[in-house]
Amino acid sequence: MKTEVLQQIKKSEEEYQSLVNTARDERKTRIAQAELEADNLIAKASSDAEAYKKTRLADARQQAEKKHEEIISEGKVQAEALTEKGKKNLDRAVELLVSRFKEQLHVGS
């Protein structure tokens, strides 16, 4: 009877040790899986952030280019308007210049 009890205790200890070892192995596996999943999430987040940054930069460049083209276009329109205005006043400016020149000639004589 004593040997049976001792054998049963030994068997229970072996089962307990087996359960503990199984639990430790499972814990290690789960920790490794969790770390791998965390690394994958970090990598995906970094990739998503980089893609978002590239998209935002492309959008900003596109908006800047559009604004640049608008400014250039407005500048050309204003330059053409000033050129036309200058051409309209050219005859008057020449007449004024000639009349002032003639005045200067008469003053000097």
All heavy atoms as an XYZ file, in Angstrom:
867
protein
N       0.815     -1.186      0.000
C       0.000      0.000      0.000
C       0.867      1.262      0.000
O       0.540      2.206     -0.704
C      -0.862     -0.079      1.257
C      -1.680      1.077      1.511
S      -3.304      0.627      1.025
C      -4.210      1.922      1.501
N       1.936      1.219      0.782
C       2.833      2.346      0.828
C       3.478      2.588     -0.534
O       3.606      3.729     -0.961
C       3.911      2.032      1.857
C       4.253      3.123      2.750
C       5.279      2.579      3.730
C       5.606      3.601      4.731
N       6.629      3.237      5.643
N       3.867      1.535     -1.188
C       4.483      1.661     -2.497
C       3.492      2.178     -3.524
O       3.860      2.954     -4.408
C       5.045      0.308     -2.974
O       4.037     -0.664     -2.922
C       6.262     -0.074     -2.212
N       2.264      1.767     -3.378
C       1.237      2.257     -4.309
C       1.042      3.759     -4.133
O       0.923      4.498     -5.111
C      -0.085      1.531     -4.076
C      -0.088      0.111     -4.535
C      -1.411     -0.577     -4.223
O      -2.411      0.101     -3.919
O      -1.422     -1.803     -4.286
N       1.018      4.224     -2.909
C       0.836      5.649     -2.627
C       2.043      6.421     -3.161
O       1.903      7.475     -3.794
C       0.632      5.886     -1.117
C       0.662      7.370     -0.778
C      -0.653      5.259     -0.636
N       3.224      5.884     -2.929
C       4.432      6.554     -3.415
C       4.460      6.594     -4.949
O       4.845      7.598     -5.550
C       5.687      5.849     -2.885
C       5.992      6.059     -1.407
C       7.187      5.202     -0.993
C       6.266      7.502     -1.105
N       4.056      5.500     -5.559
C       4.011      5.462     -7.022
C       2.975      6.467     -7.542
O       3.187      7.136     -8.552
C       3.685      4.045     -7.513
C       4.830      3.090     -7.383
C       4.443      1.688     -7.815
O       3.253      1.370     -7.957
N       5.453      0.834     -7.990
N       1.871      6.554     -6.854
C       0.823      7.499     -7.264
C       1.316      8.940     -7.100
O       1.076      9.791     -7.954
C      -0.439      7.242     -6.446
C      -1.657      7.827     -7.085
C      -2.930      7.376     -6.397
O      -2.902      6.843     -5.283
N      -4.034      7.590     -7.061
N       2.029      9.208     -6.016
C       2.581     10.545     -5.794
C       3.610     10.860     -6.879
O       3.628     11.955     -7.454
C       3.215     10.647     -4.383
C       2.121     10.624     -3.325
C       4.055     11.918     -4.265
C       2.639     10.545     -1.897
N       4.467      9.886     -7.181
C       5.481     10.081     -8.218
C       4.824     10.322     -9.570
O       5.230     11.205    -10.334
C       6.396      8.862     -8.278
C       7.562      9.040     -9.201
C       8.508      7.881     -9.122
C       9.675      8.134    -10.053
N      10.652      7.075    -10.036
N       3.784      9.541     -9.838
C       3.060      9.722    -11.102
C       2.413     11.101    -11.163
O       2.465     11.787    -12.179
C       2.001      8.621    -11.246
C       1.262      8.679    -12.548
C       0.242      7.567    -12.646
C      -0.541      7.701    -13.932
N      -1.635      6.726    -14.019
N       1.830     11.547    -10.056
C       1.202     12.875     -9.995
C       2.248     13.969    -10.193
O       2.011     14.964    -10.889
C       0.503     13.078     -8.656
O      -0.585     12.214     -8.526
N       3.426     13.789     -9.585
C       4.494     14.765     -9.755
C       4.956     14.827    -11.206
O       5.208     15.914    -11.749
C       5.677     14.431     -8.843
C       5.448     14.752     -7.394
C       6.631     14.357     -6.513
O       7.552     13.658     -6.993
O       6.628     14.759     -5.342
N       5.055     13.687    -11.847
C       5.466     13.646    -13.258
C       4.425     14.328    -14.142
O       4.768     15.077    -15.065
C       5.695     12.199    -13.698
C       6.941     11.578    -13.117
C       7.071     10.080    -13.425
O       6.143      9.499    -14.034
O       8.104      9.497    -13.052
N       3.151     14.065    -13.846
C       2.073     14.712    -14.607
C       2.114     16.223    -14.392
O       1.961     17.001    -15.340
C       0.719     14.140    -14.197
C       0.471     12.739    -14.681
C      -0.844     12.165    -14.153
O      -1.583     12.868    -13.433
O      -1.118     10.995    -14.472
N       2.319     16.629    -13.125
C       2.403     18.052    -12.812
C       3.582     18.687    -13.549
O       3.445     19.758    -14.141
C       2.538     18.239    -11.298
C       2.883     19.653    -10.901
C       1.923     20.657    -10.921
C       4.188     20.004    -10.541
C       2.245     21.956    -10.574
C       4.521     21.293    -10.196
C       3.538     22.266    -10.215
O       3.874     23.547     -9.883
N       4.738     18.019    -13.506
C       5.921     18.537    -14.180
C       5.679     18.633    -15.687
O       6.081     19.602    -16.335
C       7.141     17.651    -13.888
C       8.446     18.261    -14.304
C       8.747     19.547    -13.546
O       8.424     19.683    -12.369
N       9.339     20.499    -14.226
N       4.992     17.660    -16.239
C       4.666     17.673    -17.666
C       3.745     18.843    -17.992
O       3.931     19.542    -19.000
C       4.017     16.338    -18.047
O       3.590     16.370    -19.389
N       2.758     19.057    -17.127
C       1.841     20.198    -17.331
C       2.596     21.521    -17.240
O       2.365     22.439    -18.038
C       0.711     20.166    -16.307
C      -0.366     19.105    -16.499
C      -1.325     19.097    -15.308
C      -1.135     19.358    -17.786
N       3.487     21.637    -16.275
C       4.266     22.864    -16.106
C       5.141     23.094    -17.341
O       5.212     24.211    -17.868
C       5.122     22.803    -14.817
C       6.153     23.924    -14.783
C       4.239     22.854    -13.586
N       5.800     22.049    -17.818
C       6.651     22.180    -19.004
C       5.821     22.555    -20.234
O       6.236     23.401    -21.035
C       7.425     20.885    -19.256
C       8.516     20.656    -18.239
O       8.982     21.599    -17.603
N       8.926     19.407    -18.069
N       4.659     21.930    -20.371
C       3.775     22.257    -21.493
C       3.337     23.720    -21.410
O       3.327     24.433    -22.418
C       2.550     21.320    -21.500
O       2.992     19.974    -21.582
C       1.633     21.637    -22.650
N       2.989     24.167    -20.223
C       2.550     25.555    -20.033
C       3.694     26.523    -20.352
O       3.474     27.560    -20.991
C       2.050     25.758    -18.611
N       4.907     26.177    -19.915
C       6.056     27.043    -20.210
C       6.311     27.119    -21.714
O       6.573     28.197    -22.256
C       7.309     26.520    -19.507
C       7.338     26.822    -18.051
C       8.622     26.350    -17.415
N       8.575     26.577    -15.989
C       9.267     25.898    -15.101
N      10.074     24.922    -15.499
N       9.177     26.171    -13.824
N       6.255     25.956    -22.374
C       6.458     25.943    -23.824
C       5.391     26.764    -24.539
O       5.689     27.525    -25.469
C       6.455     24.496    -24.351
C       7.684     23.707    -23.911
O       8.673     24.347    -23.482
O       7.640     22.461    -23.995
N       4.147     26.595    -24.087
C       3.048     27.340    -24.704
C       3.223     28.834    -24.461
O       2.989     29.659    -25.354
C       1.707     26.862    -24.142
C       0.514     27.468    -24.856
C      -0.806     26.893    -24.373
O      -0.838     25.728    -23.958
O      -1.804     27.641    -24.427
N       3.667     29.189    -23.248
C       3.910     30.599    -22.918
C       4.990     31.178    -23.836
O       4.839     32.275    -24.382
C       4.330     30.710    -21.458
C       4.650     32.116    -21.020
C       4.982     32.146    -19.517
N       5.748     33.319    -19.246
C       7.043     33.328    -18.963
N       7.708     32.201    -18.875
N       7.671     34.456    -18.737
N       6.083     30.449    -24.022
C       7.161     30.907    -24.901
C       6.659     31.082    -26.331
O       6.979     32.067    -26.996
C       8.332     29.914    -24.881
C       9.148     29.945    -23.620
C      10.272     28.920    -23.681
C      11.057     28.869    -22.383
N      12.111     27.839    -22.437
N       5.872     30.113    -26.779
C       5.321     30.191    -28.136
C       4.418     31.404    -28.293
O       4.508     32.139    -29.277
C       4.537     28.899    -28.467
O       5.403     27.780    -28.336
C       3.972     28.949    -29.867
N       3.555     31.620    -27.314
C       2.630     32.764    -27.386
C       3.378     34.091    -27.324
O       3.024     35.038    -28.029
C       1.586     32.681    -26.282
C       0.569     31.597    -26.543
C      -0.535     31.617    -25.545
N      -1.496     30.553    -25.826
C      -2.617     30.397    -25.186
N      -2.950     31.233    -24.210
N      -3.435     29.420    -25.497
N       4.403     34.156    -26.491
C       5.199     35.387    -26.412
C       5.896     35.640    -27.748
O       5.894     36.776    -28.258
C       6.220     35.311    -25.256
C       5.492     35.424    -23.917
C       7.278     36.392    -25.385
C       6.377     35.180    -22.708
N       6.453     34.594    -28.344
C       7.121     34.749    -29.633
C       6.130     35.195    -30.705
O       6.432     36.069    -31.525
C       7.796     33.439    -30.042
N       4.934     34.607    -30.679
C       3.907     34.997    -31.653
C       3.478     36.444    -31.438
O       3.294     37.195    -32.397
C       2.700     34.066    -31.546
C       2.937     32.679    -32.087
C       1.755     31.741    -31.822
O       0.915     32.002    -30.963
N       1.720     30.646    -32.575
N       3.331     36.839    -30.178
C       2.927     38.214    -29.875
C       4.007     39.200    -30.322
O       3.702     40.262    -30.887
C       2.646     38.372    -28.387
N       5.271     38.865    -30.087
C       6.359     39.746    -30.519
C       6.408     39.848    -32.038
O       6.613     40.939    -32.585
C       7.693     39.232    -29.975
C       7.856     39.440    -28.482
C       9.110     38.802    -27.909
O       9.763     38.011    -28.633
O       9.433     39.100    -26.753
N       6.200     38.716    -32.702
C       6.185     38.726    -34.160
C       5.032     39.578    -34.687
O       5.195     40.381    -35.613
C       6.085     37.295    -34.699
C       6.039     37.152    -36.223
C       7.324     37.685    -36.843
C       5.832     35.695    -36.601
N       3.876     39.414    -34.075
C       2.707     40.198    -34.495
C       2.937     41.690    -34.246
O       2.602     42.527    -35.083
C       1.463     39.726    -33.743
C       0.185     40.383    -34.230
C      -1.062     39.834    -33.549
O      -1.005     38.728    -33.005
O      -2.089     40.527    -33.581
N       3.555     42.018    -33.106
C       3.863     43.421    -32.802
C       4.841     43.983    -33.829
O       4.667     45.111    -34.315
C       4.437     43.539    -31.393
N       5.870     43.198    -34.169
C       6.823     43.644    -35.182
C       6.139     43.857    -36.532
O       6.415     44.828    -37.232
C       7.967     42.631    -35.337
C       8.911     42.629    -34.145
O       8.883     43.593    -33.355
O       9.673     41.642    -34.009
N       5.247     42.949    -36.882
C       4.512     43.086    -38.143
C       3.622     44.324    -38.137
O       3.525     45.037    -39.144
C       3.672     41.837    -38.416
C       4.510     40.639    -38.800
O       5.648     40.775    -39.219
N       3.954     39.451    -38.646
N       2.958     44.587    -37.006
C       2.108     45.782    -36.898
C       2.936     47.055    -37.009
O       2.537     48.016    -37.673
C       1.325     45.762    -35.584
C       0.194     44.753    -35.492
C      -0.384     44.716    -34.078
C      -0.902     45.071    -36.495
N       4.102     47.045    -36.377
C       4.984     48.218    -36.449
C       5.456     48.431    -37.885
O       5.452     49.556    -38.395
C       6.170     48.061    -35.483
C       5.690     48.176    -34.044
C       7.258     49.087    -35.773
C       6.723     47.794    -33.007
N       5.839     47.335    -38.546
C       6.293     47.450    -39.934
C       5.174     47.953    -40.833
O       5.397     48.811    -41.694
C       6.802     46.099    -40.426
N       3.965     47.456    -40.633
C       2.824     47.895    -41.447
C       2.500     49.362    -41.182
O       2.247     50.128    -42.107
C       1.598     47.043    -41.171
C       0.397     47.457    -42.024
C      -0.695     46.443    -41.978
C      -1.912     46.778    -42.794
N      -1.962     47.960    -43.564
N       2.538     49.751    -39.900
C       2.279     51.150    -39.558
C       3.327     52.061    -40.179
O       2.998     53.135    -40.706
C       2.237     51.323    -38.041
N       4.576     51.643    -40.142
C       5.641     52.446    -40.752
C       5.439     52.550    -42.257
O       5.594     53.625    -42.840
C       7.001     51.816    -40.472
O       7.293     51.863    -39.103
N       5.079     51.440    -42.871
C       4.829     51.434    -44.316
C       3.646     52.329    -44.668
O       3.704     53.106    -45.624
C       4.569     50.001    -44.777
O       4.212     49.972    -46.126
N       2.578     52.223    -43.878
C       1.399     53.060    -44.116
C       1.731     54.540    -43.932
O       1.288     55.387    -44.713
C       0.251     52.663    -43.182
C      -0.343     51.313    -43.515
O      -0.037     50.762    -44.602
O      -1.118     50.787    -42.684
N       2.522     54.836    -42.908
C       2.913     56.232    -42.661
C       3.755     56.766    -43.818
O       3.579     57.914    -44.248
C       3.681     56.339    -41.344
N       4.655     55.956    -44.317
C       5.497     56.374    -45.444
C       4.651     56.610    -46.693
O       4.846     57.599    -47.409
C       6.569     55.319    -45.719
C       7.578     55.715    -46.758
C       8.450     56.889    -46.357
O       8.660     57.119    -45.152
O       8.915     57.601    -47.262
N       3.701     55.710    -46.937
C       2.819     55.876    -48.098
C       1.978     57.140    -47.947
O       1.790     57.893    -48.912
C       1.922     54.649    -48.252
N       1.472     57.392    -46.752
C       0.675     58.592    -46.495
C       1.522     59.844    -46.714
O       1.079     60.808    -47.331
C       0.126     58.563    -45.063
C      -0.658     59.782    -44.694
C      -1.960     59.948    -45.154
C      -0.114     60.777    -43.892
C      -2.695     61.074    -44.820
C      -0.841     61.898    -43.548
C      -2.128     62.043    -44.015
O      -2.850     63.162    -43.684
N       2.772     59.802    -46.225
C       3.666     60.948    -46.392
C       3.915     61.218    -47.873
O       3.855     62.368    -48.320
C       4.986     60.677    -45.670
C       5.998     61.810    -45.777
C       7.275     61.462    -45.058
C       8.242     60.882    -46.047
N       9.593     60.675    -45.524
N       4.162     60.159    -48.639
C       4.411     60.331    -50.067
C       3.187     60.904    -50.774
O       3.305     61.777    -51.637
C       4.812     58.999    -50.697
C       6.202     58.567    -50.349
C       6.565     57.246    -50.997
C       7.977     56.817    -50.599
N       8.345     55.533    -51.198
N       2.015     60.419    -50.392
C       0.775     60.921    -50.996
C       0.581     62.398    -50.673
O       0.251     63.199    -51.548
C      -0.434     60.111    -50.488
O      -0.245     58.745    -50.835
C      -1.729     60.614    -51.094
N       0.782     62.761    -49.410
C       0.605     64.155    -48.998
C       1.622     65.063    -49.689
O       1.289     66.172    -50.101
C       0.733     64.284    -47.475
C      -0.370     63.590    -46.709
C      -1.739     64.196    -46.935
N      -1.729     65.557    -46.448
C      -2.467     66.535    -46.930
N      -3.318     66.315    -47.910
N      -2.398     67.738    -46.443
N       2.870     64.595    -49.820
C       3.887     65.390    -50.511
C       3.528     65.572    -51.987
O       3.693     66.664    -52.537
C       5.264     64.731    -50.382
C       5.962     64.913    -49.037
C       7.228     64.066    -48.978
C       6.296     66.375    -48.795
N       3.040     64.507    -52.602
C       2.640     64.597    -54.009
C       1.482     65.586    -54.161
O       1.466     66.396    -55.094
C       2.244     63.224    -54.544
N       0.518     65.528    -53.237
C      -0.606     66.469    -53.281
C      -0.117     67.906    -53.099
O      -0.562     68.815    -53.807
C      -1.632     66.137    -52.186
C      -2.397     64.855    -52.460
O      -2.346     64.353    -53.604
O      -3.054     64.351    -51.523
N       0.791     68.097    -52.157
C       1.315     69.445    -51.908
C       2.075     69.963    -53.122
O       1.937     71.133    -53.502
C       2.222     69.437    -50.675
N       2.870     69.087    -53.747
C       3.602     69.504    -54.954
C       2.638     69.872    -56.071
O       2.844     70.843    -56.789
C       4.529     68.382    -55.417
C       5.779     68.270    -54.617
C       6.765     67.277    -55.223
N       7.891     67.107    -54.355
C       8.127     66.036    -53.611
N       7.294     65.013    -53.658
N       9.183     65.964    -52.833
N       1.589     69.079    -56.210
C       0.602     69.341    -57.253
C      -0.097     70.679    -57.007
O      -0.284     71.472    -57.939
C      -0.422     68.202    -57.294
C      -1.401     68.300    -58.434
C      -2.370     67.123    -58.452
O      -2.480     66.377    -57.487
N      -3.075     66.965    -59.542
N      -0.460     70.955    -55.767
C      -1.096     72.229    -55.444
C      -0.142     73.393    -55.669
O      -0.543     74.443    -56.176
C      -1.595     72.221    -53.993
C      -2.788     71.322    -53.768
C      -3.206     71.263    -52.307
O      -2.560     71.845    -51.441
N      -4.283     70.548    -52.044
N       1.124     73.196    -55.304
C       2.110     74.260    -55.505
C       2.311     74.525    -56.998
O       2.409     75.682    -57.421
C       3.438     73.877    -54.849
N       2.356     73.470    -57.784
C       2.516     73.619    -59.231
C       1.308     74.342    -59.826
O       1.459     75.224    -60.678
C       2.691     72.249    -59.888
C       2.923     72.310    -61.377
C       4.212     73.011    -61.767
O       5.185     72.974    -60.999
O       4.229     73.621    -62.850
N       0.122     73.989    -59.357
C      -1.096     74.646    -59.847
C      -1.076     76.131    -59.498
O      -1.381     76.975    -60.342
C      -2.321     73.970    -59.232
C      -3.630     74.509    -59.714
C      -4.807     73.772    -59.077
C      -6.127     74.365    -59.510
N      -7.270     73.698    -58.858
N      -0.698     76.453    -58.263
C      -0.631     77.846    -57.831
C       0.426     78.586    -58.648
O       0.210     79.734    -59.058
C      -0.295     77.897    -56.336
C      -0.318     79.274    -55.757
C      -1.715     79.830    -55.723
C      -1.734     81.156    -55.009
N      -3.032     81.787    -55.056
N       1.558     77.941    -58.895
C       2.628     78.542    -59.702
C       2.116     78.871    -61.099
O       2.359     79.969    -61.619
C       3.807     77.561    -59.766
C       4.928     78.033    -60.620
N       5.106     77.617    -61.922
C       5.945     78.901    -60.374
C       6.172     78.196    -62.422
N       6.700     78.968    -61.510
N       1.411     77.927    -61.698
C       0.867     78.156    -63.044
C      -0.146     79.295    -63.044
O      -0.174     80.106    -63.978
C       0.231     76.869    -63.573
C       1.245     75.799    -63.921
C       0.605     74.477    -64.309
O      -0.639     74.416    -64.435
O       1.349     73.499    -64.481
N      -0.976     79.381    -61.997
C      -1.952     80.477    -61.895
C      -1.239     81.816    -61.800
O      -1.631     82.788    -62.465
C      -2.850     80.278    -60.671
C      -3.846     79.141    -60.804
C      -4.624     78.887    -59.522
O      -4.445     79.643    -58.538
O      -5.415     77.931    -59.503
N      -0.191     81.883    -60.990
C       0.548     83.140    -60.815
C       1.217     83.540    -62.127
O       1.163     84.716    -62.529
C       1.595     82.989    -59.680
C       0.876     82.877    -58.339
C       2.571     84.149    -59.675
C       1.781     82.488    -57.188
N       1.822     82.581    -62.810
C       2.474     82.865    -64.099
C       1.434     83.352    -65.108
O       1.652     84.331    -65.829
C       3.203     81.619    -64.640
C       4.364     81.244    -63.720
C       3.680     81.819    -66.059
C       5.461     82.266    -63.638
N       0.293     82.690    -65.137
C      -0.768     83.066    -66.079
C      -1.264     84.479    -65.794
O      -1.426     85.283    -66.719
C      -1.918     82.058    -65.976
O      -2.969     82.419    -66.823
N      -1.494     84.788    -64.515
C      -1.949     86.135    -64.148
C      -0.887     87.176    -64.510
O      -1.214     88.273    -64.984
C      -2.259     86.204    -62.652
C      -3.508     85.445    -62.250
C      -3.721     85.430    -60.747
O      -3.069     86.221    -60.020
O      -4.530     84.609    -60.292
N       0.386     86.825    -64.282
C       1.475     87.745    -64.618
C       1.538     88.018    -66.110
O       1.757     89.163    -66.539
N       1.313     86.989    -66.921
C       1.324     87.176    -68.375
C       0.177     88.078    -68.809
O       0.352     88.947    -69.671
C       1.228     85.822    -69.090
C       2.508     85.026    -69.033
C       2.377     83.706    -69.761
C       3.667     82.915    -69.691
N       3.567     81.625    -70.389
N      -1.004     87.866    -68.215
C      -2.160     88.707    -68.559
C      -1.869     90.163    -68.193
O      -2.132     91.084    -68.985
C      -3.437     88.194    -67.843
C      -4.569     89.201    -67.941
C      -3.857     86.850    -68.422
N      -1.299     90.381    -67.005
C      -0.984     91.747    -66.577
C       0.099     92.364    -67.470
O       0.024     93.547    -67.810
C      -0.528     91.758    -65.116
C      -1.645     91.455    -64.136
C      -1.151     91.363    -62.699
O       0.038     91.454    -62.423
N      -2.088     91.170    -61.780
N       1.077     91.569    -67.846
C       2.141     92.078    -68.712
C       1.579     92.463    -70.077
O       1.940     93.513    -70.641
C       3.248     91.022    -68.869
N       0.687     91.640    -70.610
C       0.061     91.964    -71.901
C      -0.777     93.230    -71.795
O      -0.758     94.074    -72.703
C      -0.790     90.792    -72.374
C       0.022     89.596    -72.849
C      -0.859     88.409    -73.239
O      -2.083     88.587    -73.407
O      -0.307     87.304    -73.358
N      -1.493     93.385    -70.685
C      -2.312     94.584    -70.490
C      -1.432     95.825    -70.417
O      -1.751     96.868    -71.017
C      -3.161     94.453    -69.222
N      -0.313     95.712    -69.688
C       0.592     96.864    -69.593
C       1.228     97.175    -70.944
O       1.402     98.353    -71.296
C       1.690     96.584    -68.554
C       1.243     96.609    -67.096
C       2.379     96.161    -66.186
C       0.775     98.001    -66.703
N       1.557     96.146    -71.697
C       2.128     96.356    -73.025
C       1.128     97.063    -73.920
O       1.480     98.025    -74.638
C       2.537     95.006    -73.652
O       3.503     94.386    -72.799
C       3.140     95.191    -75.016
N      -0.110     96.634    -73.895
C      -1.156     97.278    -74.713
C      -1.368     98.721    -74.273
O      -1.501     99.619    -75.108
C      -2.467     96.488    -74.611
C      -2.466     95.186    -75.368
C      -2.232     95.384    -76.865
O      -2.848     96.292    -77.472
O      -1.394     94.640    -77.420
N      -1.388     98.930    -72.964
C      -1.574    100.295    -72.456
C      -0.397    101.181    -72.886
O      -0.590    102.325    -73.284
C      -1.690    100.269    -70.930
C      -2.021    101.601    -70.321
C      -2.192    101.463    -68.815
C      -2.492    102.816    -68.195
N      -2.624    102.728    -66.741
N       0.797    100.610    -72.821
C       1.984    101.353    -73.246
C       1.938    101.677    -74.727
O       2.313    102.779    -75.153
N       1.467    100.748    -75.558
C       1.365    100.997    -76.992
C       0.350    102.087    -77.278
O       0.548    102.905    -78.185
C       0.963     99.710    -77.724
C       2.088     98.694    -77.822
C       1.632     97.441    -78.554
C       2.730     96.400    -78.627
N       2.299     95.170    -79.300
N      -0.749    102.108    -76.507
C      -1.768    103.136    -76.724
C      -1.220    104.517    -76.386
O      -1.576    105.507    -77.019
C      -3.005    102.854    -75.864
C      -3.809    101.670    -76.344
C      -5.009    101.431    -75.447
C      -5.779    100.195    -75.886
N      -6.900     99.889    -75.006
N      -0.361    104.598    -75.373
C       0.177    105.897    -74.954
C       1.469    106.265    -75.675
O       2.008    107.340    -75.443
C       0.454    105.878    -73.436
C      -0.822    105.799    -72.635
O      -1.867    106.260    -73.085
N      -0.741    105.223    -71.450
N       1.951    105.406    -76.548
C       3.219    105.647    -77.219
C       3.179    106.920    -78.076
O       4.095    107.745    -78.012
C       3.606    104.430    -78.079
C       4.961    104.499    -78.760
C       6.075    104.621    -77.732
C       5.173    103.282    -79.636
N       2.123    107.078    -78.855
C       2.035    108.271    -79.709
C       2.021    109.542    -78.874
O       2.707    110.519    -79.201
C       0.786    108.194    -80.592
C       0.891    107.115    -81.658
O       2.037    106.721    -81.988
O      -0.157    106.634    -82.135
N       1.240    109.547    -77.796
C       1.195    110.731    -76.926
C       2.553    110.985    -76.296
O       2.979    112.150    -76.160
C       0.149    110.543    -75.817
C      -1.251    110.796    -76.301
C      -2.298    110.797    -75.198
N      -1.799    111.158    -73.879
C      -2.259    110.662    -72.734
N      -3.226    109.775    -72.747
N      -1.776    111.052    -71.576
N       3.242    109.927    -75.890
C       4.556    110.076    -75.256
C       5.559    110.656    -76.256
O       6.374    111.522    -75.907
C       5.049    108.730    -74.730
N       5.500    110.191    -77.493
C       6.415    110.711    -78.521
C       6.117    112.182    -78.763
O       7.035    113.008    -78.853
C       6.298    109.879    -79.819
C       7.026    110.564    -80.964
C       6.842    108.472    -79.594
N       4.841    112.521    -78.880
C       4.465    113.923    -79.102
C       4.936    114.795    -77.945
O       5.465    115.895    -78.162
C       2.945    114.050    -79.255
C       2.417    113.530    -80.571
C       0.890    113.628    -80.646
O       0.294    114.434    -79.895
O       0.322    112.890    -81.453
N       4.760    114.316    -76.714
C       5.193    115.072    -75.550
C       6.709    115.253    -75.564
O       7.214    116.351    -75.305
C       4.750    114.351    -74.262
C       5.138    115.020    -72.951
C       4.456    116.387    -72.823
C       4.783    114.127    -71.773
N       7.411    114.201    -75.888
C       8.869    114.267    -75.929
C       9.342    115.253    -77.001
O      10.237    116.083    -76.766
C       9.451    112.866    -76.198
C      10.954    112.726    -76.156
C      11.495    113.086    -74.789
C      11.375    111.338    -76.555
N       8.718    115.194    -78.175
C       9.101    116.097    -79.264
C       8.770    117.532    -78.880
O       9.581    118.454    -79.097
C       8.401    115.686    -80.577
C       8.568    116.751    -81.648
C       8.934    114.343    -81.056
N       7.607    117.766    -78.282
C       7.242    119.138    -77.920
C       8.185    119.682    -76.851
O       8.597    120.838    -76.898
C       5.794    119.224    -77.451
O       5.630    118.578    -76.221
N       8.578    118.873    -75.897
C       9.513    119.319    -74.862
C      10.890    119.596    -75.472
O      11.562    120.557    -75.091
C       9.652    118.265    -73.765
C       8.399    117.999    -72.976
C       8.414    118.799    -71.666
N       7.138    118.730    -70.993
C       6.889    118.017    -69.923
N       7.843    117.289    -69.388
N       5.699    118.061    -69.381
N      11.261    118.747    -76.428
C      12.535    118.957    -77.113
C      12.522    120.272    -77.873
O      13.487    121.043    -77.826
C      12.826    117.771    -78.053
C      14.131    117.884    -78.758
C      15.340    117.737    -78.063
C      14.177    118.136    -80.134
C      16.542    117.834    -78.730
C      15.386    118.232    -80.793
C      16.577    118.083    -80.099
N      11.403    120.541    -78.527
C      11.269    121.804    -79.270
C      11.304    122.967    -78.304
O      11.911    124.004    -78.597
C       9.986    121.828    -80.078
C      10.002    120.940    -81.293
C       8.680    121.012    -82.046
C       8.679    120.120    -83.254
N       7.390    120.174    -83.973
N      10.652    122.826    -77.161
C      10.686    123.902    -76.151
C      12.106    124.169    -75.704
O      12.512    125.318    -75.544
C       9.825    123.528    -74.938
C       8.345    123.535    -75.188
C       7.553    123.008    -73.991
O       8.148    122.735    -72.922
O       6.327    122.831    -74.128
N      12.854    123.129    -75.496
C      14.247    123.260    -75.070
C      15.070    123.945    -76.156
O      15.951    124.761    -75.844
C      14.852    121.892    -74.732
C      14.301    121.254    -73.497
C      14.660    122.033    -72.237
O      15.751    122.608    -72.127
N      13.712    122.091    -71.309
N      14.754    123.656    -77.407
C      15.484    124.287    -78.503
C      15.172    125.792    -78.555
O      16.065    126.596    -78.799
C      15.128    123.648    -79.833
C      15.734    122.277    -80.110
C      15.240    121.745    -81.448
C      17.261    122.340    -80.121
N      13.923    126.135    -78.362
C      13.540    127.547    -78.396
C      14.087    128.304    -77.205
O      14.420    129.474    -77.319
C      11.996    127.670    -78.419
C      11.393    127.225    -79.707
N      11.595    127.898    -80.866
C      10.612    126.163    -80.006
C      10.945    127.283    -81.852
N      10.350    126.209    -81.339
N      14.186    127.661    -76.073
C      14.731    128.326    -74.884
C      16.212    128.603    -75.093
O      16.726    129.633    -74.733
C      14.513    127.441    -73.616
C      15.264    127.999    -72.422
C      13.037    127.324    -73.314
N      16.879    127.695    -75.724
C      18.315    127.845    -75.941
C      18.643    128.858    -77.022
O      19.750    129.354    -77.108
N      17.721    129.250    -77.886
C      18.053    130.151    -78.971
C      17.988    131.572    -78.621
O      17.529    132.236    -77.886
C      17.164    130.018    -80.196
O      16.253    129.059    -80.230
